[in-house]
Amino acid sequence: PSSNHQLRMQALIFIFSLIILHLPFVSSYQVAVFGGNGFIGSRVCKVLSNIPGCSVISISRSGVPPSWCRDEVWANKVKWVAAD
């Protein structure tokens, strides 16, 4: 199970790397991630929040970061919003 998880995460990071590389060059981006405190959404927020000039808003029912990342630096860069 651990190796499957690692493969999925590597594939996800690879896909987002390709997307980011093909974005037109502008000085800043604003990205909304729906379900940003879920398994995949939180990892998307993590990757996007580390891109210079990228502003990330996570929209989820709770509006708070998942417990596993609340103390991480990147989680403080994300704006967490509650919506249903």
Contacts in CASP RR format, 6 or more apart in sequence:
PFRMAT RR
TARGET T0000
AUTHOR 0000-0000-0000
METHOD contacts of the structure
MODEL  1
PSSNHQLRMQALIFIFSLIILHLPFVSSYQVAVFGGNGFIGSRVCKVLSN
IPGCSVISISRSGVPPSWCRDEVWANKVKWVAAD
9 43 0 8 1.000
12 40 0 8 1.000
12 43 0 8 1.000
12 44 0 8 1.000
13 47 0 8 1.000
16 44 0 8 1.000
16 47 0 8 1.000
16 48 0 8 1.000
20 51 0 8 1.000
23 29 0 8 1.000
27 53 0 8 1.000
28 53 0 8 1.000
28 54 0 8 1.000
28 55 0 8 1.000
29 51 0 8 1.000
29 53 0 8 1.000
29 54 0 8 1.000
29 55 0 8 1.000
30 54 0 8 1.000
30 55 0 8 1.000
30 57 0 8 1.000
31 48 0 8 1.000
31 54 0 8 1.000
31 55 0 8 1.000
31 56 0 8 1.000
31 57 0 8 1.000
32 57 0 8 1.000
32 58 0 8 1.000
32 59 0 8 1.000
33 41 0 8 1.000
33 44 0 8 1.000
33 45 0 8 1.000
33 48 0 8 1.000
33 56 0 8 1.000
33 57 0 8 1.000
33 58 0 8 1.000
33 59 0 8 1.000
34 59 0 8 1.000
34 60 0 8 1.000
35 41 0 8 1.000
35 58 0 8 1.000
35 59 0 8 1.000
35 60 0 8 1.000
36 42 0 8 1.000
36 44 0 8 1.000
36 45 0 8 1.000
36 58 0 8 1.000
36 59 0 8 1.000
36 60 0 8 1.000
37 58 0 8 1.000
37 60 0 8 1.000
37 62 0 8 1.000
37 63 0 8 1.000
37 64 0 8 1.000
37 65 0 8 1.000
37 66 0 8 1.000
37 80 0 8 1.000
38 60 0 8 1.000
38 66 0 8 1.000
41 58 0 8 1.000
42 58 0 8 1.000
42 65 0 8 1.000
42 66 0 8 1.000
42 68 0 8 1.000
42 69 0 8 1.000
45 56 0 8 1.000
45 58 0 8 1.000
45 74 0 8 1.000
45 75 0 8 1.000
45 78 0 8 1.000
46 69 0 8 1.000
46 72 0 8 1.000
46 74 0 8 1.000
46 75 0 8 1.000
48 54 0 8 1.000
48 56 0 8 1.000
49 56 0 8 1.000
49 74 0 8 1.000
49 75 0 8 1.000
49 77 0 8 1.000
49 78 0 8 1.000
50 74 0 8 1.000
55 79 0 8 1.000
56 77 0 8 1.000
56 78 0 8 1.000
56 79 0 8 1.000
57 78 0 8 1.000
57 79 0 8 1.000
57 81 0 8 1.000
58 65 0 8 1.000
58 78 0 8 1.000
58 79 0 8 1.000
58 80 0 8 1.000
58 81 0 8 1.000
59 81 0 8 1.000
59 83 0 8 1.000
60 80 0 8 1.000
60 81 0 8 1.000
60 82 0 8 1.000
60 83 0 8 1.000
61 82 0 8 1.000
61 83 0 8 1.000
61 84 0 8 1.000
62 82 0 8 1.000
63 80 0 8 1.000
63 81 0 8 1.000
63 82 0 8 1.000
63 83 0 8 1.000
64 70 0 8 1.000
64 80 0 8 1.000
64 82 0 8 1.000
65 75 0 8 1.000
65 78 0 8 1.000
65 80 0 8 1.000
69 75 0 8 1.000
END
